[in-house]
Amino acid sequence: DYLMPGPAELPDMESVVLEFPSSNGPYGVKGVGEMTANCPIPAIVNAINNALGVRITTLPVTPEVVLRALEEKEGQV
C-alpha cells in the first residue's frame, strides 16, 4: 500500500524572505498576480545547490553569478 507522506517524511527546510520592491507600484508593492511568477526561482536555485554544492543568494541567477559562487567555493577548500 502507498501511504501519503506526512510532515515526518519532509526534509528540514529553511525559508528565506527576499524582498524586491517594485518601482512601478505605490510604496514599492506588486500586484497579487505577480507573485506566481516567482515560484520557479527557489526550485532553480535549489537545483543549482543540489548539483553544484553552492548556495546562490542573489537574483538574477546569471551564469556569472554561478561561476563566481563556484570560484568562491574552490577558494575555501
C-alpha positions, 0 to 999 in steps of 0.5 A, a space after each residue: 500500500 502507498 501511504 501519503 507522506 506526512 510532515 515526518 517524511 519532509 526534509 528540514 527546510 529553511 525559508 528565506 524572505 527576499 524582498 524586491 520592491 517594485 518601482 512601478 507600484 505605490 510604496 514599492 508593492 506588486 500586484 497579487 498576480 505577480 507573485 506566481 511568477 516567482 515560484 520557479 526561482 527557489 526550485 532553480 536555485 535549489 537545483 543549482 545547490 543540489 548539483 553544484 554544492 553552492 548556495 546562490 543568494 542573489 537574483 538574477 541567477 546569471 551564469 556569472 553569478 554561478 561561476 563566481 559562487 563556484 570560484 568562491 567555493 574552490 577558494 575555501 577548500 
